[in-house]
Amino acid sequence: MAARRDSPANRRIQRRQADGAPPGRPNSATRLRQDAGGRAHARSRPDLSAIPGRSPQALAVLAHLDDVGTGPGANDNASGIAALIELARSYATTVSGHVPAGASIVSPAHTLLFVATDGGEFGGLGARRFAADFRNRVVTAIVLDSIAGRAPSRLVIAGNTAREASAGLVATTAARIQEQAGALPRRPSGFAQLLDLAFPFTLYEQGPLLAHGVGGLTVTTAGDRRSASFADTPARVNGGRLAQVGRSTQQLLRALDQGAELVQGTSSYVYLGARVIRGWAIQLVLIAALLPFVIATIDLFARCRRRRVPIAPALRSYRSRLAFWVWVGVVFQLFALVGVWPRGAPLPVAPQIVAARHWPLLGLLGLAALAAIGWVVTRARLAPRRRAAIDDELAGHTAALLALGVVGLLVVATNPYALILVLPSLHAWLWLPHVQSRAPWLRVSVLALGFLGPFLLLISFAARYGLGLDAPWYLAELAALRYVSIPTFVIGLAWLAVAAQFAALTAQRYGPYPSAAERGLGPIRSALRHAILARRAQRKASEQRQRAIGG
């Protein structure tokens, strides 16, 4: 691939547009349908060309055919498709009886798969289908996406799970790009990589591959969110960059063909400069950071037991708050099942489509109304009937800290990296019992520090993916699509219940769970009682009237 604007890859982009098909739009081989929310569903298998090798184990190169329809799509992703075609052409064999001009006869050690996928802009639907079908055959995969931009090349290594391509594959790919471009490709910052492990998310097609255990990464010149512009025309394609990435991928395939087994599989790590911090080391550090909180909470619980401070009413208060948030979560998931929220595969949503930015106001109002009903029912047990004593507040803090400790342990069991989102609340809220008698601004400040983890996640989505103020709804939509797993969703609800109890204590609106004599019947039982008594009164009045008439 020559580094010039009239290279074969560039000419393919221009011919594709001249034939009447926008460079990145779905062609006749790509059968996609979209629902009203903008979600796409693949109906066809990816287009695949295979170069037989001496081993049935395969190396794969992928590029998606589609774009979101907001621009001509020359870079995103006609550039990747053009490079894919040229790479396949360079490995042409005499199986068909002829060799195209400029191609060489090559007999690779591994089978080579050149795959044009559907739905690349919609969470990698085609890549997901390919990974499901070929997970037992593919050793390593390289994704080419928007490779002809003006920015330097970049490697995307994050996945849809807390797994990444092997560090050996990343290093080999970076070395091949450096040979052609004269500089190492960019990678996310260490903190961004850690966030990607804590909340695994990517808009690129290596995500579904990694989720199926196929080691893969994406080479691109775009950012975390692909740019969608009407200016994405063939005239703006950087031919030099396209040729660099094409030659780098060609050299990478040759290197992998000789030792693919050395870089296969997935792992977890974080790059800090030239150093690789292994995932197990990061997990140990995060779990070690959890231990002081666990020890302090157990000690506080033991002190309460020695002082005979009753913890049970405080635990029941937390149970009521948890019941409220579970009610909200159940309603939210039911709305997802009946189609109030957008439907689709459990994959990332393209930020450019309507569903990512359109807040379904009627659905949210319905959720708020049902949540309000749940709060009215719950509040009867949580409203303070008297000012809480010091021991009551201490018990409330202890119960909330115990629940928070359970949340932390559940996070460790599901995804230890997610502790970075929870640790601020663990260590900040541990100080709330000590500042309970201090100035309100200090209590509120300590409480607010506990929300630092979720806040950083929101800021990350708002900035990295260009979502801005739509980031909260986008994350909620990921939960509705089940991209966020149900266990993770439930853990989040438990954390919110803890936050609610601490908020009540901070506002000095906390009351211990009332005793049987104090709590009465509750709103539901009270309403039923009034209805039954009213019915009896009506029946009695009717009987009296009948006796009066008969008498």
N, C-alpha and C positions, 0 to 999 in steps of 0.2 A: 504494500500500500504506500504509494508515494505521497510525500507531504506537500501536496499542491491542491488547488481548488478544483482542478479538472480530473481528480483521481477517480478510479472506477466507482468507489463508494459514493462520491459526490454526484457522479453522473447517474447512478441508480436513484438517488433521491430526486434529482431533477426529472428523470424519465417517469418516475412514479407520479409526480405532480402533473406532468404533461399528459399523462394518460387519463387525467380527470379524477384521480384519487388523491385527496390531501395526504401528504407524506405520513402522518401519524394516525390517520383515521382507520377504523376497522374496514377491511376489504371484504370481498365476497367469501373468503375462507374463514372469516371471523364472525361467528354468529352470536351476537350479544343481544340481550333484551334488558331494558331498564324499567323499573317501576316508577311510580310517581315521585318517590323520594330521591330518585337519582341513583339508586343502588343497581349494580349490574349483576347478571347471572350468566355464567358461561354455559353454552349448550354444546360446544364442540370440543373435541380433543385438540391439544396444541398441534400445530404443523411441525413435523419432525423429519429430519433427514439424518440417516445413520451412515457412518463410515466404518465398515467392519474392521475390527482389530484382531490381534492374535488372542486377546483375552475378552471374554464376555463382559467383564467389568468395564464400566463406561465413564468417560469424562463428558460433561455437558456444558454447552454454551447456550445461554438463553437471551432472548430479547423480546419485548412485547410489541405487538402490532398496533395497539390502540392508543388513543389519547382521550382527554376528557371533552374534546370538541370545542374548546375555547380558543384554539389557534391552529395554524396550518400543520404544526407538528413536525417540522423538519428535523429539529434536534431531538425532540421528545415524541416518538422515538424512531423516526425514520433513520436516524444516524446509527442506532443500535442494530436495526434490521439490515441496513446496508453493510455494516461490518460483519454481521453474521453470515450474510450471503458470500461475501468475499472470503471469509475464513473457510466456509464449506467448500468453496471453489478451489481454494489452495490445496485442499486435501482430496481433490477428485481422483478417482481411480479408474481403471480400465474395465470396471465391471459392466458399464453400459456400452462398452465397445469403442469409446472414443475419449480423448482427453481434451478438455477445453483449452483454447490458446492461453498460454501463460501459466497453466497449472502443472504441477509436478506429480509424479506417481509416488505416493507415499503409502507405506504399510505400517500404521501405528501399532504400538503394543496393546493399547486399550481401544475399545470401540469408542468412537467419537459421535456424540449426539448434538446436532444443531437444531435448536428448538425455537420456533416462533410462537409465542403464547398469546392468549386472549386475556382481557381483563387485567392487564398490568396496572392500570390506573385505578382499579377498584380492589385493592388489597392483594393483587396477585392471584386471581382466580385460576388462570391457566397454569401458573407455576404450581399452585396447590394441587391441581389435578395431575400434573406431570410428576410431582414428588410422590403422590399417593400411588401412582402406577409404576414408578421406576425406583422407588426408594431402596430396593434390594439390589439394584444393578449399578446405580450411579455412585461413584466414589467421591467425586468432587464436581462442583458446578460453578461456573462464572456467569454473572449476569451483566449484560451491556445495556446501559440505560442513559440516554441523553449524554452521549460521549463526545459531542462536537461543539460544546459551548466554549465560551471565551475564558472561563475560569480554569484554573489548574485541575488536573484529575484528582479525584477523591475516592476513597474506599469506604463503603458502607458495610459494616460488619454486624450491626444489631439484628436481632431476630424477633419473632413473635413469642419466643420463650426466652428464658434466661440462659440461652446457649448461643455461641458464636462459632464461626468457622475456626479451624485450628490456627494457632499462632503461626505455624509453619506455612500454611497457605497464604496468610496475610503477608508474611515476610517475603515469600517467593514472589507474590504479585507485586509488592512494592518495589522489589529489586528489578523486576522486568520493566516496570514503568520508569524507574529512574534511569535505566539504560537508554531508553528512547527519549525521555523528556528532559533528562539532566537534573531532575529534582524528584525527591520522594513525594508520593501522593499525600494529600491531606487526610487526616483522620479526625474524628470527633475529639473534643477535649476529654481529659480524664474524668471530670465531673459528669459530662454528658454521657460518657460510657457507663458510669456507675448508675446514673438515672435510667439508662436503657436496660440495665440488668434489674433494677428495682421495679420498673414498670416496662416490661419488654414491649417495644413498639417500633415499627418501621413501615414506611410507605413503599419500600422497594421489594422486589420479588425474591430476594434471598430469605425474607422472613418465613414464608411458607416452606421453603426448602429446609431451613434449619429446624423448623417445628416438626418435620418428618425425619429428622436425624441425618439429613444430607448436608454435608459441609459445603458452604457456598458463601460468596460475597458478591457485591455489586461494584462495578467500576462506573463512575459517572463524573460529569463536570457540573452537575446541578447540586443544589443544597439539600437540606433535609426534606424540604418540600419542593417538588419539581415546579419550575416556573411555567405558567400557562399564559402565553402572550400571542396576540395576533401578529406580532413581529417575528415569530419563530418560523421564518421562511428559509428556503435554501440559500438565499443570498447572504444570510447571517451565519451560515454554518462555518465553523472554523475548520477548514480542511486540514491544516497542520495538526490540530489537536486530534481530529478523527484518525489521521494516519498514525499518529503516535500511539493512540490507544489500540488501534488495529494491529500494529506491529508488536506492541507489548503483549497483547492477547495471544498472538500467533506464537511468540517466543515462550509465553507462559504455558500454552498447551504442549509444546514440545518438551518443556522441562517437567511438567506434570506427567506426561506420558512415560517418562523414564523413571519416575519415582512417586507416583500418585499415592501409593500406600503410606508414604511418610507424612502426608498432609491431610489424610482423610479424617472424617469424623468431626465432631463438634466438641467445644470446651467452653469454659468461662474464664475471662481474664480482663484486665484493664491495662491499656498502654499508657505509661507515663513517660513521655519522651521516647527514648530508645529502649526503656525497660518494660518488661512484661510482668505485671503483678498477677499471679495466678488466683483463680476464683476461690480456691479453698483457703488461701491466706486472707482474702478479703472477708470471707464468711467468718473465719475465726476472730478477726478483729471486731466485726459487728456483734458477734455473739458475746465476746468479752465485754463490749460496751453495754450489753444488756445486763450482765451479772450484777454490777453495783446497784442497779434499780431493784432487781429481784431480792438481793440481800437486805436492802433498806426497807423494802415493803414487808418482807417477812418479819423483820425486827419490829416495825411499827405494829403489825398485827399481834405479835407476841406481847408488846407493851399494853395494847388494848385488852388483851386477855388477862394479863396480870392485874390491871386496874379494874377489871370487871366492867369494861365499857361494852355495852350490848352492840354487837355488829349485825345481828340478824335483821333489825329494822332497816338499816342502811343498805344491806344487800337486797332486801325486798324493794327498796326505792329504786335501786339500779335495775332490778328485774322489770319493774313497771316501765322504766325508760327504755329498756331494751325491747319490751313488748311493743311499745309505740313505734320504734324505728323498724322493727320487724314488720309491723303492719304497713308502714310506708313502703318498705322494700317489696312486700308481697303485692301491694297494689301496683307498684311500678312494673314488676315483672308480669302481672296480669295484663296491664295495658300493652306491654310488648307482645304478649301472645295474641291479643285480639286485634293488633294492628294500629293502636293509637300512636305508637312510635314507629319510625321507619323500620322495615324489615330487610333482611339480607343475610348473607353468609357471615359467620363469626370472624370477620377480617377487618383490617383498618379501612376507614371511610376516606375517600379522596376529599381533602379539604376544600376543593374547588366546587364540589357539587352542592345542590340545594340542601340535601339532607344534613350536611355538615354544619350549615349556618342557619337553617330555618328552625326557629324555636316553635314547636307546636303549642301555641298558646292555649287552645281549648283543652288539649290533653293535660298541660301543666296546671291549668285552673281546676280541672277535675281531680288531679292528684292532690292539689292543695286543699280542695274541699273535703276529700276523704281523709286526708291527713288531719285536718281540723277536727273532724268527727272523732278520729282516734285520740286526738289530744284532749278533747272534752271528756272522753271516757277515762283517760289516764289521769288527767289532772285532779280528779276527785281524790285520788290516792296520794298525789304528790304535793298538793297545795299545803303550805305550812299552816297549822292550826294554832301555833304559838311560836314565839321566837325560840329558835333552836339553842339548846344549851351547848356549852363548850364540848362536852363529851359527845353530844349528838353530831356536831360538826366534825369532830375527830373521827367518829365512826363513819360518817359519810365520806370523808377523804380516804379512809382506810379501805372501805368497800370499793370505791372507784379505782384506787391503786391496785387492789387485788385483781379486779376485772381487767385493768390495763395490762397487768402482768400476764394474764391468760391470753390477751390479744397478742402480746409480744411473742409468746411461745407458739401460738398458732401461725404467726407470720414466719417464724423460724421453720416450722414444719412445712409450710407451703413454698416460700421463696425467701431464704435468709437475706438476700440483697435488699428486699423491701424494708428491712429494718431501718435503712437510712431515712425512710419516710415517717417512721414511727418513733425513732430515738429522740427527736426533739421533744415530743410530748412526754415520753417516759421520764426524761431528766428534768424538764421544766416543771411539769406538774407534780413531781416529787417534792417541790418546794412550796406548793400551795398550802399545806398545813402550817408551815412556818410563817407565812405572810398573811394568814387569815385575819389577824387582828391589826394589820397594817393599813396604810392609806388605800383607798379604792383604786387609785391609778396604778399602784404597785401590784395589787392583785390582778387587775385586768391585764397588765403588761406580762406577768408571768403566765397567765392563761393564754394570751395571744402567742407567746413563744412556742407553745405546744402545737400550734397550727402551721409552723414553719415548713414541715415536710410536705403536706398537701399543697401548701401555697407555692413551694418551689416546683412541684409537678405541674400545677396550673400555669405558672409563668413559663415553664419549659415548653408546654404545648402552645401557649399563646405566641411565644417568640419564634421558636424553631419551625413551627408549622404554619405560621402566619394566621393563626386563628383569632388572635386578639381577645375581645370580650366574649367570643363564642366558645372559648375553651371549656367552660363548665358544661355547656350542653353537649359538646363533642365527647367529653369523657362519659357523660351520662348515656349518650347514644352507644358508646362502646359497651357499656354494661347492658343496655337493652338488646344489643346484637349478640350477647353472650361472648364477645371477645374477652371481656372480663369474666372470669369463671365464677360460678355460683359460690364456691367456698370463699374466694377473695371478696365477693360482694357481701357475704354474710359477716366476714371479719370487719369490713368497713362499717357495717351497721353497728356492730358491737363497739367499735371505736367511737362512733358518733354518740352512742348511749353514754359512754364514759365522759365524753366532752360535755354532754348535756348535764350530767351530775356535777361536774366541776364548775360549769357555768352557773348553776343554781347556787352552789356554795359561794362562789366569788361574788355573786349579786346579793348574797345573804337572803336568798329566797328558798333556801333548802329547809325541808322538814322531814323528819324520819317517818318511815311508813307507819301509819296509825295502827293502833291496836284494834281488836275486834269491837270494843266498846266505842272507840272514837270514829271509826270509819263509816259506820252505818251501812246502808245497802248499796251505795254507789249509783251512778246515773242510770245504768241499764236496768238494774233490778228495781230501782225506785220508779222508773217509768212503767215497768211491767206491773209493779204493785199498784200504782195509781190507776192504770188501765183496768186491772182486775177489780179494784174497789169501786171504780166508776161503773163498771158493768154490773156489779152486784147491787149498787145503789139504784141503777135504772130498773133492774129486775124487781127489786123490792118495791119501788114506787109503782111499777106496773101491777104487781100483785095487790097492793093496797087499793089502787083504783078499781081493779076488778071486784074486790070484795065490797068496796063501797057501792058499786053499781048493782051488784047482786043483792046487797042488803037492802 
